[in-house]
Amino acid sequence: DGRSVFLGVVDNAKGTHQLMLKGAGPTPLAWKGHKYHQDGFVSFNRALWEAAVSLELARLGFQTPVVVALLSTGKTTVDNTRQRWPAAAAVRVARTQFRLGHLRRHTGDAKALRVMLDLVGRRVVRADFDAHNPRHQRALVEQFVDTLGHNAGRTDALNIQCFNPTLGNIAVDGTFLDYSTVRFFRFDVPDFRYLNNHRTVGAHHHQWRLFVRHLVDVFALSGMWPAGKVRRMLGQLTRRYEQRFVLGYLQGVNAFAGIPAAVLAALTPSVASLLVETMRAARKLRAPG
């Protein structure tokens, strides 16, 4: 990664997890021309914020990477405040550190891409994953879509906003990565701007849905899915994402409104979708106070 290095794997009662050191200094993939990225370091301010957000997401029940230690690098770095701060290195633990962006980097080499898919599948689907097995392929993409849709719905309902939806910030199991821009809001705030005042909150649902296409494109570019299958799978997976978004949104609502789980479980898919659509529209209404 641009400023991270892979440390290895640890086994415990909860399974196998990967360790990553973020803020390790410049790597071969380091960003060029970005004042507060190209040196490969992270300010303590941003590292502390990301650690706090990851712990809060974990407390709320999200499957999320967790920062288990912050280390002093003895360096200083400039962050997005345009000021120089002490630099930290964060030890991050996650089920997988593979990102959708890692797969996309190999799209010019079908053979390398298939090797990457095998590695990814063994991490997040099954130990004997075979990238050429249609059942295994489907299990991988469905898990990605299910996790992504469910988490997108819950964050929308809970007003957890300002994620940075890029290929490098989504893991191949559908979980979010990197939280230095994330904010928790009490109310809907569609006018709040972030990322150096370039982006506005409220567009996550559409942005995350685009990643379904990105993962389908990986299989198309690997040469394993013909055009007909790509179109069919994209349609099926997009609908599946929408269904999981609705489920995640309702579970997010339940987390703060206390709606009995039995009531939500009794809703038909069409009624559930209409309820979520209505709730999202109602939250956008404006009135004094």
C-alpha positions in Angstrom: 0.0 0.0 0.0 1.0 3.6 -0.3 2.2 4.0 3.3 1.4 0.6 4.9 3.2 -2.7 5.2 1.8 -6.1 5.8 3.1 -7.6 9.1 1.7 -11.1 9.0 -1.1 -13.3 10.3 -2.3 -14.0 13.9 -4.5 -16.8 15.0 -6.8 -16.6 18.0 -10.2 -17.9 19.2 -12.0 -15.6 16.8 -10.1 -17.0 13.8 -7.2 -15.8 11.6 -6.5 -12.1 11.2 -4.0 -10.1 9.3 -1.8 -7.4 10.8 -0.9 -4.2 9.0 1.4 -1.3 10.0 -0.1 2.0 8.7 2.1 5.0 8.6 5.2 3.0 8.0 6.8 5.5 5.6 7.0 5.6 1.8 6.5 2.4 0.0 6.8 1.6 -3.8 3.1 2.6 -4.0 3.4 5.9 -2.1 1.3 8.8 -3.4 3.3 11.3 -5.4 2.6 15.0 -5.4 0.4 14.9 -2.3 1.9 17.1 0.4 0.5 15.1 3.3 0.7 11.6 1.8 3.9 11.1 -0.2 6.2 10.8 2.9 4.1 7.8 3.9 3.5 9.0 7.5 0.3 9.7 9.4 -0.1 12.4 12.1 -1.0 11.3 15.6 -4.2 13.4 15.3 -5.5 11.4 12.4 -4.3 8.1 13.7 -6.1 8.7 17.1 -9.2 9.7 15.3 -9.2 6.6 13.1 -8.6 4.4 16.1 -11.5 5.9 18.0 -13.8 5.5 15.0 -12.9 1.9 14.4 -13.5 1.1 18.1 -16.9 2.8 18.0 -17.9 0.9 14.9 -16.9 -2.3 16.5 -18.9 -1.4 19.6 -21.9 -0.8 17.4 -21.6 -4.3 16.0 -19.8 -3.6 12.7 -17.3 -6.0 11.3 -14.4 -3.6 11.1 -10.6 -3.4 11.3 -9.5 -2.4 14.8 -6.4 -0.3 15.7 -4.7 -2.2 18.6 -1.6 0.0 19.1 -0.3 3.4 18.1 3.5 3.7 17.9 5.6 6.8 17.8 7.8 7.0 14.7 10.1 9.7 16.0 9.1 11.6 12.8 6.9 14.5 12.0 4.5 14.9 9.1 2.1 17.4 7.6 -1.6 16.3 7.5 -4.7 17.8 5.9 -4.7 20.6 8.4 -1.6 21.9 6.6 0.3 21.8 9.9 3.2 19.6 11.0 2.6 17.1 13.8 4.3 14.1 15.4 3.8 11.1 13.2 2.3 7.8 14.4 2.3 4.2 13.1 -0.9 2.3 13.7 -1.0 -1.5 14.1 -4.3 -2.5 12.5 -6.0 -5.9 12.7 -8.6 -7.1 10.3 -9.9 -10.4 8.9 -8.3 -9.3 5.6 -6.2 -6.4 4.5 -6.8 -7.1 0.8 -8.6 -4.3 -0.9 -10.7 -4.1 -4.0 -8.0 -1.7 -5.3 -5.4 -4.4 -4.9 -7.3 -6.6 -7.4 -7.9 -3.7 -9.8 -4.1 -3.1 -9.9 -3.7 -6.5 -11.7 -6.5 -6.1 -14.3 -3.9 -5.8 -17.1 -2.6 -9.3 -16.4 -5.4 -12.0 -16.4 -3.1 -14.7 -15.0 -1.9 -12.5 -12.1 -5.5 -11.5 -11.4 -6.6 -15.1 -11.1 -3.7 -15.7 -8.6 -4.9 -12.7 -6.6 -8.5 -14.0 -6.6 -7.3 -17.3 -5.3 -5.4 -15.6 -2.5 -8.4 -13.4 -1.7 -10.9 -16.3 -1.7 -8.8 -18.3 0.7 -8.8 -15.4 3.1 -12.5 -14.6 3.1 -14.5 -17.6 1.7 -12.8 -21.0 2.2 -9.4 -22.5 2.6 -9.7 -24.5 -0.6 -11.0 -21.6 -2.7 -10.7 -22.1 -6.5 -11.0 -19.0 -8.6 -12.2 -21.2 -11.5 -15.0 -22.8 -9.5 -18.3 -21.0 -10.3 -19.7 -21.7 -6.9 -16.7 -20.3 -5.2 -16.8 -17.2 -7.4 -20.4 -16.6 -6.5 -19.7 -17.1 -2.8 -17.0 -14.4 -3.0 -19.0 -11.8 -4.8 -22.2 -12.5 -2.7 -20.3 -12.1 0.5 -18.8 -8.8 -0.7 -22.2 -7.5 -1.7 -24.0 -8.7 1.4 -21.5 -7.1 3.8 -21.2 -3.9 1.8 -25.0 -3.4 1.4 -25.7 -4.2 5.1 -23.0 -1.9 6.4 -24.0 0.9 4.0 -27.6 0.7 5.2 -26.6 0.7 8.9 -24.3 3.7 8.5 -26.9 5.6 6.6 -29.5 4.9 9.3 -27.1 5.8 12.2 -25.9 9.0 10.5 -22.3 7.7 10.3 -21.0 9.7 7.3 -18.0 11.1 5.5 -16.5 7.8 4.4 -14.2 8.1 1.5 -15.5 5.6 -1.1 -12.4 4.6 -3.1 -11.1 1.3 -4.4 -8.5 1.5 -1.7 -11.0 1.9 1.2 -13.1 -1.2 0.7 -11.9 -4.6 1.6 -12.6 -7.7 -0.6 -14.9 -9.0 2.1 -17.1 -5.9 1.8 -15.9 -4.1 5.0 -14.9 -0.5 5.1 -11.3 0.5 5.7 -9.7 3.8 6.8 -11.7 6.2 8.9 -9.8 9.4 9.2 -12.6 11.4 7.5 -15.6 9.6 9.2 -18.0 11.6 11.3 -20.9 10.7 13.6 -23.9 13.0 13.4 -26.9 13.3 15.6 -29.1 14.7 12.8 -29.1 14.5 9.0 -26.6 17.1 7.7 -26.6 16.9 3.9 -24.7 20.2 3.6 -21.7 19.2 5.6 -18.5 19.3 3.5 -15.4 17.2 4.1 -12.2 16.1 2.3 -10.7 19.6 2.0 -14.2 21.0 1.3 -14.6 19.0 -1.9 -17.3 16.4 -0.9 -20.7 16.6 0.7 -22.3 13.9 2.9 -25.3 12.0 1.9 -24.2 10.2 -1.3 -22.8 6.9 0.2 -25.6 4.7 -0.9 -25.0 5.4 -4.6 -21.2 5.5 -4.3 -20.9 2.2 -2.5 -23.3 0.5 -5.0 -20.8 1.3 -7.7 -18.3 -1.1 -6.1 -20.6 -4.0 -7.0 -19.8 -3.2 -10.7 -16.1 -2.9 -9.9 -15.9 -6.4 -8.4 -17.9 -7.9 -11.3 -15.5 -6.1 -13.7 -12.6 -7.9 -11.9 -14.0 -11.3 -13.0 -14.7 -10.0 -16.5 -11.2 -8.8 -16.9 -9.8 -12.0 -15.5 -11.3 -13.7 -18.5 -13.4 -16.1 -16.4 -16.8 -14.4 -17.0 -18.2 -13.9 -20.5 -20.1 -10.8 -21.3 -23.5 -12.5 -20.9 -22.7 -13.7 -17.4 -21.3 -10.2 -16.5 -24.6 -8.5 -17.4 -26.6 -11.2 -15.6 -24.5 -11.2 -12.4 -24.4 -7.4 -12.3 -28.2 -7.2 -12.3 -28.6 -9.9 -9.7 -25.9 -8.5 -7.4 -27.2 -4.9 -7.7 -30.7 -6.1 -6.6 -29.0 -8.1 -3.8 -27.1 -5.0 -2.6 -30.4 -3.0 -2.5 -32.0 -5.8 -0.4 -29.1 -5.9 2.0 -29.1 -2.1 2.3 -32.7 -2.1 3.3 -32.0 -4.8 5.9 -29.0 -2.9 7.3 -31.0 0.3 7.4 -33.8 -1.2 9.4 -31.3 -2.8 11.8 -29.7 0.6 12.2 -33.1 2.2 12.9 -33.7 -0.6 15.4 -30.5 0.2 17.2 -31.7 3.6 18.3 -35.5 3.5 18.0 -36.0 0.1 19.7 -38.4 -1.3 17.1 -38.9 -5.0 18.0 -36.9 -7.4 15.8 -40.1 -9.4 15.3 -41.8 -6.4 13.7 -39.0 -5.9 11.3 -38.8 -9.6 10.5 -42.6 -9.7 9.6 -42.2 -7.0 6.9 -42.4 -8.2 3.3 -39.4 -7.1 1.1 -41.6 -4.6 -0.8 -43.0 -3.1 2.4 -39.5 -2.9 4.0 -38.2 -1.1 0.9 -41.0 1.3 0.9 -40.6 2.0 4.7 -36.8 2.7 4.2 -37.5 4.9 1.2 -40.1 6.9 3.2 -37.8 7.2 6.2 -34.9 8.5 4.1 -37.2 11.0 2.4 -38.6 12.2 5.7 -35.2 12.8 7.2 -34.5 15.2 4.4 -37.4 17.5 5.2 -36.5 20.9 6.6 -38.3 23.0 9.1 -37.5 25.5 11.9 -35.7 23.7 14.7 
